[in-house]
Amino acid sequence: MTENKKFSLNTICVQGGWQPKNGGPRQLPIYQSTTFKYDSSEQMARLFDLQENGYFYTRLSNPTNDAVAAKICQLEGGHAAILTSSGQAANLFAILNLCQAGDHFVCSNAIYGGTYNLFAVTLKKLGIELTFVPINATEAEISQAIRPNTKLVFAETVTNPTVEILDIEVFARAAHSNGIPLVVDNTFPTPINCRPIEWGADIVVHSTTKYLDGHAATVGGCVVDSGRFDWEAHADKFPGLTEPDPSYHGLAYTKAFGKDAFIVKATAQLMRDLGSIQSPQNAFLLNLGIETLHLRVQRHCENAQKVAEYLEQQPQVAWVNYAGLPSSKDYDLAKKYMPNGICGVVTFGLKGDRNDAIKFMDKLNLISIVTHVADSQSCILHPASHTHRQMDDEQLKEAGIRPDLMRLSVGIEDSNDILEDIANALK
Ligand SMILES: *Cc1c(COP(=O)(O)O)cnc(C)c1O
């Protein structure tokens, strides 16, 4: 696969990233090495000064990881990318690459529970504040939340766990008209179903732990930069990218690296200092997962559609939310941003109280109760008693999570077996 031809996403899933040389290994090698050898001390010095490209220590970068990051970057239509040790680390890096103590960002209120804790509790302790806006906020409402020290707008393209759909263009316009980038978490739809950069997003983050790996085998994350945001045009807001970095003898990332500035800074500064590198072994497994991403995502979506339609017809079911159902408030947004499918996650609630949800889950057999989501095996979770249990009822309500909400991650088993398991538990 030559790099300069434009291949379809299906082909990039299989062959993107690693390009073997003549006689080289066809499958991506695991560079299981902490360090890399050079012939001269001078060359090593140039690497340390970022004057030359190369590997020297796996805490910063590793060739296995970079091949997988390149594949995800191609899938997203981005300019450059890095893998991180987890989705949490990817979100942290996206924020810390743009914000420091005293800065502020604006965030959609419908986000993953782990991201909520990171942003609202831990980043706050570090002096970075945020304002939540509703996921269906208008451009004016988002703009109103933006202050002189606001450095970015953040949102999830399909929210976890509420599976709401973001109006990406509205958030992008609000960010850009205020001279700041839009960062989106595209974990649930994956680039197979949605490519946010085409709709105006500047930075895309992933928890690769979910569909990209797809087998519940490895925790990981990725940050993809579109290369499109003009940091220099808003240099006063982004001194970390545009002004000299004292830890590199006064090098300024935008001046030295142009469109690569964002990812070079994330690697050379944040990865160096915070050491959130993905292990090359995990990157190898992630790459194997992505080889079948296009096939799996299609089956996840077909099965989820069937499950959502089935649940909607059951008398014991109070409500179902899946943007593939015409009854969903997000049906039109999904048609626009992800016409080929959304994801395999469906949310619903049973008639009765919280305990009925727990009783139902305990009766399932094929569908297992796990914290995880978005892998090949069907699983279920009750956010109010599991992932979001740190939130009180008021915070849950603010994040749009009903106490009876169950998050069903529909796998790629035979849909008849999945439906039968649900039918048995409903009885
Ligand atoms: C799981 C998840 C995360 C966190 O990712 P980890 O890999 O578990 O650290 C972030 N965002 C979304 C949307 C997720 O689903």
The ligand as an SDF file (V2000), in Angstrom:
LIG
                    3D

 15 15  0  0  0  0  0  0  0  0999 V2000
  -13.8680    4.7880   27.9320 C   0  0  0  0  0  0  0  0  0  0  0  0
  -13.9170    6.1910   27.5010 C   0  0  0  0  0  0  0  0  0  0  0  0
  -12.9300    7.1100   27.8890 C   0  0  0  0  0  0  0  0  0  0  0  0
  -11.7780    6.7240   28.7940 C   0  0  0  0  0  0  0  0  0  0  0  0
  -10.9780    5.8060   28.1490 O   0  0  0  0  0  0  0  0  0  0  0  0
  -10.0460    4.7290   28.9120 P   0  0  0  0  0  0  0  0  0  0  0  0
   -9.3820    4.0450   27.7790 O   0  0  0  0  0  0  0  0  0  0  0  0
  -10.9480    3.8720   29.7280 O   0  0  0  0  0  0  0  0  0  0  0  0
   -9.0970    5.5170   29.7520 O   0  0  0  0  0  0  0  0  0  0  0  0
  -13.0260    8.3930   27.4180 C   0  0  0  0  0  0  0  0  0  0  0  0
  -14.0410    8.7760   26.6160 N   0  0  0  0  0  0  0  0  0  0  0  0
  -15.0230    7.9170   26.2400 C   0  0  0  0  0  0  0  0  0  0  0  0
  -16.1190    8.3850   25.3510 C   0  0  0  0  0  0  0  0  0  0  0  0
  -14.9830    6.6010   26.6500 C   0  0  0  0  0  0  0  0  0  0  0  0
  -15.9630    5.7560   26.2880 O   0  0  0  0  0  0  0  0  0  0  0  0
  1  2  1  0
  2  3  1  0
  2 14  2  0
  3  4  1  0
  3 10  2  0
  4  5  1  0
  5  6  1  0
  6  7  2  0
  6  8  1  0
  6  9  1  0
 10 11  1  0
 11 12  2  0
 12 13  1  0
 12 14  1  0
 14 15  1  0
M  END
$$$$
